[in-house]
Amino acid sequence: MMKNSRKRKPEPEAEKPTLDALLQEDPAYQEAFDQKVNQLLRSARTRWEREQAHQPDEEEQLEGIRTREQESVQLSREREALEQEKQDFARQRMEVAVGQELQKRGLPAAFAPWLAGDTPEESAENIDTFELLFQEALAAAVTSRMRGTGAPREPNRPRAYSREELRNMSPREINAHWTEVQNALKHNY
């Protein structure tokens, strides 16, 4: 027997009617469709209302956001204040260390606030420079003082008494100023 090698062509299917066409043809379909749509709408609305009841309303959400932002700003301010205190403390420690180093070198510790840098290396460089300048200024001041100012002073000359002053002197005054009286007598007579 021979097999039929030909395949059968499928018969064309009848065109399927659209939903609108079905609903218009039979009012029972329309009614069933309306009931189904209404039921789905009711269940969707019920689900939506339940979700809304569980979610905080928009004002509560905004209040929560404001509170978190305020807390964040406050925390940021506290961090800045703490950081400033930390920097101030580090600066004070640096000034103390610089003051101790100045004292070790025989320099006035009162200059520590001006010589303290941001880092120990910067402070050490400032101290070295200051020490050099301070020693130079001190040496210049000592040299200037040692030289003195102006012309040298004349030695104290004994007061020269006139003859009239000598005649009016009492013996006690003459004895008190005996050296000057003798010099006056040598030079005036």
C-alpha positions in Angstrom: 0.0 0.0 0.0 1.1 3.3 -0.8 1.1 6.0 1.5 -0.3 9.2 0.6 2.7 11.5 0.5 0.7 14.5 0.2 -0.2 16.4 3.3 -3.5 17.8 3.7 -4.0 21.4 3.8 -5.7 22.7 6.9 -9.0 24.1 6.1 -9.3 27.8 6.7 -10.7 28.6 10.0 -13.7 30.7 10.3 -13.0 34.2 11.3 -13.2 34.8 15.1 -15.7 37.4 16.1 -14.4 40.4 18.1 -15.4 41.1 21.7 -17.5 44.0 20.7 -19.4 41.9 18.1 -20.1 39.2 20.7 -21.3 41.7 23.3 -23.6 43.3 20.8 -25.1 40.0 19.5 -26.1 38.6 22.9 -27.3 40.8 25.8 -26.5 37.9 28.2 -22.9 38.2 27.3 -23.0 42.0 27.8 -24.6 41.5 31.3 -22.0 38.8 32.3 -19.2 41.0 31.0 -20.5 44.0 33.0 -20.8 42.0 36.2 -17.3 40.6 35.8 -15.8 44.1 35.1 -17.7 45.6 38.1 -16.5 42.7 40.4 -12.9 43.3 39.3 -13.2 47.0 39.9 -14.6 46.5 43.3 -11.9 44.1 44.3 -9.2 46.4 42.9 -10.7 49.3 44.8 -10.8 47.3 48.0 -7.1 46.3 47.6 -6.2 50.0 46.9 -8.1 51.2 50.0 -6.3 48.6 52.1 -3.0 49.7 50.8 -3.8 53.4 51.4 -4.8 52.6 55.0 -1.5 50.9 55.6 0.6 53.6 54.0 1.1 56.8 56.0 -0.5 59.8 54.4 1.6 62.4 52.6 1.8 64.9 55.4 3.1 62.2 57.8 5.7 61.3 55.2 6.7 64.9 54.8 6.9 65.3 58.6 9.2 62.3 58.8 11.4 63.7 56.0 11.6 67.1 57.8 12.5 65.4 61.1 15.2 63.3 59.4 16.6 66.4 57.6 16.6 68.4 60.9 18.4 65.5 62.6 20.9 65.4 59.8 21.5 69.2 60.0 21.9 69.0 63.8 24.3 66.0 63.4 26.3 68.0 60.8 26.6 71.0 63.2 27.7 68.8 66.0 30.3 67.2 63.8 31.6 70.6 62.8 31.7 71.8 66.4 33.5 68.6 67.4 36.0 69.0 64.6 36.6 72.6 65.6 37.2 71.5 69.2 39.6 68.8 68.0 41.5 71.4 65.9 41.7 73.8 68.8 42.9 71.1 71.2 45.6 70.0 68.6 46.6 73.7 68.3 46.9 74.0 72.1 49.0 70.9 72.3 51.3 72.2 69.5 51.7 75.5 71.3 52.6 73.7 74.6 55.2 71.5 72.7 56.6 74.6 71.0 56.8 76.4 74.4 58.7 73.5 75.9 61.1 73.5 73.0 61.7 77.2 73.3 62.5 76.8 77.0 64.9 74.0 76.2 66.7 76.4 73.9 66.8 79.2 76.4 64.2 81.3 74.5 61.1 83.0 75.9 58.1 80.5 75.8 55.7 83.5 75.3 56.4 83.3 71.6 54.9 79.8 71.3 51.5 80.9 69.9 53.1 82.7 67.0 55.6 79.9 66.3 53.3 76.9 66.5 52.5 75.6 63.0 50.0 73.1 61.7 52.6 70.3 61.7 55.5 69.5 64.0 57.9 70.0 61.0 56.6 73.5 60.3 56.8 74.4 64.0 60.4 73.1 64.2 61.3 75.3 61.2 59.6 78.3 62.8 61.6 77.7 66.0 64.9 77.4 64.2 64.2 80.6 62.3 63.1 82.4 65.4 66.1 81.3 67.4 68.5 82.6 64.7 66.7 85.9 64.4 66.4 86.3 68.2 70.1 85.6 68.8 71.1 88.1 66.1 68.8 90.8 67.6 70.1 90.0 71.1 73.7 90.3 69.9 73.0 93.6 68.1 71.3 95.0 71.2 74.2 93.9 73.5 76.8 95.4 71.1 74.8 98.7 70.9 74.7 98.9 74.7 78.3 98.1 75.1 79.3 100.9 72.7 77.3 103.4 74.7 75.7 106.5 73.3 77.3 109.9 72.5 80.6 111.3 73.6 82.4 110.0 76.7 81.5 111.7 79.9 83.9 114.1 81.5 85.3 113.0 84.8 83.7 114.6 87.8 85.5 117.8 88.4 85.5 119.1 91.9 83.3 122.1 92.3 85.2 125.3 92.2 84.4 127.6 95.1 84.9 131.3 94.8 86.7 133.3 97.5 83.4 134.8 98.6 81.9 131.3 99.0 84.8 130.1 101.0 84.6 133.1 103.4 80.9 132.5 104.0 81.4 128.7 104.7 81.3 127.5 108.2 84.1 125.3 109.5 81.8 122.3 109.3 81.0 122.9 105.6 84.7 123.4 104.9 85.4 120.0 106.6 82.6 118.3 104.6 84.0 119.6 101.3 87.7 119.6 102.2 89.0 118.2 99.0 87.1 120.6 96.8 88.1 123.5 99.1 91.8 122.6 98.7 91.5 122.4 94.9 89.7 125.7 94.8 92.4 127.3 96.9 95.2 125.9 94.6 93.5 127.1 91.5 92.1 130.4 92.6 95.0 131.9 94.6 
